[in-house]
Amino acid sequence: MALDWQQIVNLLVTAGFACVGYFYAQIIADTKKDRQMLNDLRVDLPSKYVSKDDLIVHLNRIENMLTKIFDRLEQKVDKS
């Protein structure tokens, strides 16, 4: 039983679609995994890093505290 050209072409087209389908499924799975990783990062990011606005607020508070300390030290030196 010999295969005619139509059967060979059908077999090759089917094999081609199977390969394309396999790679498409792999790409979709990787995309889902990447989206999950991005969502995890989005959740973890605020707990690991400080926003710029929060940093500025805290640095201003520290600067004000240091200014008060230096003023008090200068007053003590002036009294002596």
N, C-alpha and C positions, 0 to 999 in steps of 0.2 A: 504494500500500500504506500504509494508515493504521495508526498504532499505537493499540491499544486501551488502556484504563485499566490493565489488569494489566501490560502491558509497560512503561508509563511508570512505574508504581510500582516494578517490579522494577529498572528502570534507575536511579531515584533512590535506592533502597535500596542498590544495588551501589555507586553513586558515594559515598554516605554512608559505607559500610563501608570503601571505599578511602581516603577522607580520614581516618577514625578510625585505620585501620591505619598510614597514613603518619605521623600525629602520634605514635602509640604507638611506632613504630620510632625516631622522633627522640628521644622521651623516654628510651627505653632506651639509646640511644647516648650521650646526654648524661649519664645516670646512670653508665654505664661509665666515661666520661671523668672524671667527678667522683671516682669511687672510685679511679681510677688516680692522680689528682692528690693525693688524701688519702694514699694509700699512699706516694707520693713524698715528701710532706711528713713523714710519720711516719718515713721513713728519714733524711731530711735534718735533722730537728729536733734530735736529740742532738748533731750536729756543729756546729750554728750557735748553740745556746743552752746555758746551764748550768742544771742542776737546782738547786733551792733548797738541798737538802742539801749538794751539792758547794760551792756558794757559801759557805755558813755555815762549812764546814770550812776552806776557803781563807782566809776573812776572819779566822777564829780564829787560824790560823797566822801571818798577817800581824800581827795584834794582839799576839800573843806575841813576835814578833820585834821589834816596835817598843817593847814594854815593856822587853825586855832592852837595847835600844840606849839608851833613856832612863835606865835604871838605871845603865848604864855611864857615861853622860855626867854624871849626878849624882854618881857616885863620883869622877870626874875633877875636877869643880868643887869638891867637898868637900876634896880633897887640896890644892888650890891655896891 
